[in-house]
Structures are given as structure tokens and as C-alpha cells.
């Protein structure tokens, strides 16, 4: 096997591994965002970190087909909405005080 073919094969394997990594990160992050109580939660912070990681990795995966890319973009959007949908502790305290009056 020529060195050129070895590089092509290595790139294919790398892309396949990146697809697996991105899929796992998105699934894990969606779960984290689902159980995070507030934006100050460590789970929210982990979800934010994973969001940035996936956002940076997606353009680097050369072997993605259109359907895979749409799937990842859709999950990334879902994650962003889940993370943005969490309330801050300050807001929750404000609602608690207002409802007890």
C-alpha cells in the first residue's frame, strides 16, 4: 500500500472516530442539559463546553454526508436551546420570593 493510500485510510478512520465522538458528546450534553437545574449548575457548564467542542469539530470532519451534517446541526441547535432555556439561580429566587408574597 502506498503512503498516499495509507493517509487516505487514516483520514477515513479519523473521520469515523470523530463522527462517533460528536454523536456521543451531543447525546451526553443533551442529557446534562436536561438534568441541570440552573445556568450556574456544573452540568450546564459541562454542556456549554461540549457545545463549543462539537461546534469546533464539525467543520473538521471531511467525511460527513449531508444527512449526517443535518443531524448534527439539528442536535446542536437542540442543545443550544436546552442550555439557553435554563433559568439562572437569581431568576429562580426572584420567582420564589414573588410567589410567596
PAZAPA-4460 file (N, C-alpha, C; in steps of 0.05 Angstrom, whole numbers, plus 32768, in hexadecimal, padded with zeros to 4 digits):
% residues 101
    n_x    n_y    n_z   ca_x   ca_y   ca_z    c_x    c_y    c_z   seq   type   mol
   8011   7FE8   8000   8000   8000   8000   8012   8019   8000     1      X     A
   800C   802B   7FEF   801C   8043   7FED   8017   8055   8005     2      X     A
   8029   8067   800A   8026   8079   8021   800D   808C   801D     3      X     A
   8007   8092   8003   7FF0   80A2   7FFE   7FD6   8094   8006     4      X     A
   7FD4   807B   8000   7FBC   806B   8008   7FBB   8068   8026     5      X     A
   7FD2   8065   8033   7FD2   8064   8050   7FC7   807D   805C     6      X     A
   7FCE   8094   8051   7FC4   80AD   805B   7FA6   80AF   8057     7      X     A
   7F9C   80A7   8040   7F80   80A7   803A   7F71   8095   804E     8      X     A
   7F7C   807D   8053   7F70   806B   8065   7F70   8076   8082     9      X     A
   7F86   8082   808A   7F87   808F   80A4   7F73   80A5   80A7    10      X     A
   7F70   80B5   8092   7F5C   80CB   8093   7F40   80C0   8096    11      X     A
   7F3A   80AB   8087   7F20   809E   8088   7F1A   8094   80A5    12      X     A
   7F2E   8087   80B1   7F2B   807D   80CC   7F27   8094   80E0    13      X     A
   7F37   80AA   80DC   7F35   80C1   80EE   7F19   80CD   80EC    14      X     A
   7F0F   80D0   80D3   7EF4   80DB   80CF   7EDF   80CA   80DD    15      X     A
   7EE2   80B0   80DA   7ECF   809D   80E6   7ECF   80A0   8105    16      X     A
   7EE7   80A2   8110   7EEA   80A6   812D   7EDF   80C1   8136    17      X     A
   7EE2   80D5   8126   7ED7   80F0   812D   7EB9   80EF   812C    18      X     A
   7EAD   80E1   8119   7E90   80DF   8118   7E86   80D1   8131    19      X     A
   7E93   80BC   813A   7E8B   80AE   8153   7E8E   80C1   816B    20      X     A
   7EA4   80D0   816C   7EA9   80E2   8182   7E93   80F8   8183    21      X     A
   7E8E   8104   816C   7E7A   811A   816A   7E5E   810F   8173    22      X     A
   7E57   80F8   8169   7E3D   80EC   8170   7E3B   80E8   818E    23      X     A
   7E4F   80DD   819A   7E4F   80D8   81B7   7E4F   80F1   81C7    24      X     A
   7E5E   8105   81BE   7E5F   811F   81CC   7E44   812C   81CB    25      X     A
   7E37   812B   81B4   7E1C   8138   81B2   7E08   8129   81C4    26      X     A
   7E08   810F   81C3   7DF5   8100   81D3   7DFA   8105   81F1    27      X     A
   7E13   8104   81F9   7E1A   8109   8215   7E12   8125   821E    28      X     A
   7E18   8139   820D   7E12   8154   8213   7DF4   815A   8215    29      X     A
   7DE5   814E   8203   7DC8   8151   8205   7DBD   8146   821F    30      X     A
   7DC8   8130   8228   7DC1   8125   8242   7DC8   8137   8258    31      X     A
   7DE1   8142   8257   7DEA   8155   826C   7DD8   816D   826D    32      X     A
   7DD1   8178   8256   7DC0   8190   8255   7DA4   8189   8260    33      X     A
   7D9B   8171   825C   7D81   8169   8266   7D7F   8166   8284    34      X     A
   7D96   8161   8291   7D95   815D   82AE   7DA1   8175   82BD    35      X     A
   7DAD   8187   82AF   7DB9   819F   82BC   7DA2   81B0   82C7    36      X     A
   7DA5   81B9   82E0   7D90   81C8   82ED   7D90   81E5   82E5    37      X     A
   7DA8   81F1   82E3   7DAB   820D   82DC   7DC3   8211   82CA    38      X     A
   7DC5   822A   82C1   7DDC   8231   82B0   7DF6   8230   82BF    39      X     A
   7DF5   8233   82DA   7E0D   8232   82EA   7E16   8216   82F1    40      X     A
   7E06   8202   82EA   7E0C   81E6   82F0   7E25   81DD   82E1    41      X     A
   7E35   81CC   82EF   7E4C   81C0   82E1   7E44   81B0   82C8    42      X     A
   7E2C   81A4   82C9   7E23   8195   82B2   7E1E   81A8   829A    43      X     A
   7E14   81BF   829F   7E11   81D3   828A   7E2C   81DB   827E    44      X     A
   7E3F   81DF   828F   7E5A   81E6   8286   7E66   81D0   8275    45      X     A
   7E62   81B7   827C   7E6B   81A0   826C   7E5D   81A0   8251    46      X     A
   7E44   81A5   8251   7E34   81A6   8238   7E3F   81BD   8226    47      X     A
   7E45   81D4   8231   7E4F   81EA   8222   7E6B   81E3   8215    48      X     A
   7E7B   81D6   8225   7E96   81CE   821C   7E93   81BA   8204    49      X     A
   7E81   81A7   8207   7E7C   8193   81F2   7E71   81A1   81D9    50      X     A
   7E60   81B4   81DD   7E54   81C3   81C6   7E6B   81D0   81B6    51      X     A
   7E7D   81DD   81C4   7E93   81EB   81B6   7EA5   81D6   81A8    52      X     A
   7EAA   81C0   81B5   7EBB   81AB   81AA   7EAF   81A0   8190    53      X     A
   7E95   8199   8191   7E88   818E   8179   7E87   81A3   8163    54      X     A
   7E81   81BC   816A   7E80   81D1   8156   7E9B   81D4   8148    55      X     A
   7EB1   81D0   8157   7ECC   81D2   814B   7ED3   81BA   813B    56      X     A
   7EC9   81A2   8143   7ED1   818A   8135   7EC1   8186   811A    57      X     A
   7EA9   818E   811A   7E98   8188   8102   7EA5   8190   80E7    58      X     A
   7EAF   81A9   80E5   7EBB   81B0   80CB   7ED4   81A0   80C4    59      X     A
   7EE0   8193   80D7   7EF9   8184   80D3   7EF4   8167   80C9    60      X     A
   7EDB   815E   80CA   7ED5   8143   80C1   7ED0   8144   80A3    61      X     A
   7EE3   813A   8094   7EE0   813C   8077   7ECE   8126   806B    62      X     A
   7EC9   8111   807A   7EBA   80FB   806F   7E9C   80FC   8075    63      X     A
   7E92   8112   807F   7E75   8114   8085   7E65   8116   806B    64      X     A
   7E4F   8107   806A   7E3D   810B   8054   7E28   8120   805D    65      X     A
   7E18   8128   804B   7E04   813D   8050   7DF1   8136   8067    66      X     A
   7DE8   811D   8067   7DD5   8115   807C   7DE2   8115   8098    67      X     A
   7DFA   810B   8099   7E08   810B   80B3   7E0D   8128   80BD    68      X     A
   7E14   8139   80AA   7E19   8155   80B2   7DFF   8162   80BC    69      X     A
   7DE9   815D   80AF   7DCF   8168   80B8   7DC7   815D   80D3    70      X     A
   7DCC   8143   80D7   7DC6   8136   80F1   7DD6   8144   8107    71      X     A
   7DF0   8148   8103   7E00   8155   8117   7DF9   8172   811B    72      X     A
   7DF3   8180   8106   7DEA   819C   8109   7DD0   819E   8118    73      X     A
   7DBE   818C   8113   7DA4   818B   8121   7DA8   8186   813F    74      X     A
   7DB9   8172   8145   7DBE   816C   8162   7DCD   8183   816F    75      X     A
   7DDF   8190   8161   7DED   81A6   816C   7DDA   81BD   8172    76      X     A
   7DC7   81C2   8160   7DB3   81D7   8165   7DA2   81CF   817D    77      X     A
   7D9A   81B6   817F   7D8A   81AC   8195   7D99   81B0   81B0    78      X     A
   7DB3   81AA   81AF   7DC4   81AE   81C7   7DC5   81CC   81CF    79      X     A
   7DC9   81DD   81BB   7DCB   81FA   81C0   7DB1   8204   81CD    80      X     A
   7D9A   81FB   81C2   7D80   8203   81CD   7D7C   81F8   81EA    81      X     A
   7D85   81E0   81EF   7D83   81D4   820A   7D94   81E4   821E    82      X     A
   7DAC   81EB   8216   7DBE   81F9   8227   7DB4   8216   822C    83      X     A
   7DAA   8223   8217   7DA0   823E   8219   7D86   823F   8228    84      X     A
   7D77   8229   8229   7D5D   8228   8236   7D5E   8226   8254    85      X     A
   7D75   8220   825F   7D78   821E   827C   7D77   823A   8289    86      X     A
   7D6B   823C   829F   7D6A   8255   82AE   7D83   8258   82BF    87      X     A
   7D89   8270   82C7   7D9F   8275   82D9   7D94   8272   82F6    88      X     A
   7DA6   826D   8308   7D9E   826B   8325   7D91   8285   832E    89      X     A
   7D9C   829C   8325   7D91   82B6   832C   7D74   82B8   8323    90      X     A
   7D6E   82B0   830B   7D52   82B1   8301   7D40   829E   8311    91      X     A
   7D4A   8286   8317   7D3A   8273   8327   7D34   827E   8343    92      X     A
   7D48   828B   834F   7D44   8297   836A   7D2F   82AD   8368    93      X     A
   7D31   82BD   8353   7D1E   82D3   834F   7D01   82C8   834D    94      X     A
   7CFD   82B2   833D   7CE3   82A6   833A   7CD9   829A   8355    95      X     A
   7CEC   828F   8364   7CE4   8283   837D   7CDB   8298   8391    96      X     A
   7CE9   82AE   8392   7CE1   82C4   83A4   7CC7   82D0   839B    97      X     A
   7CC4   82D4   8381   7CAB   82E1   8377   7C93   82CF   837B    98      X     A
   7C96   82B5   8379   7C7F   82A2   837D   7C78   829E   839A    99      X     A
   7C8B   82A4   83AC   7C85   82A0   83C9   7C78   82B9   83D5   100      X     A
   7C77   82CF   83C6   7C6C   82E8   83D1   7C4E   82E8   83CF   101      X     A
***
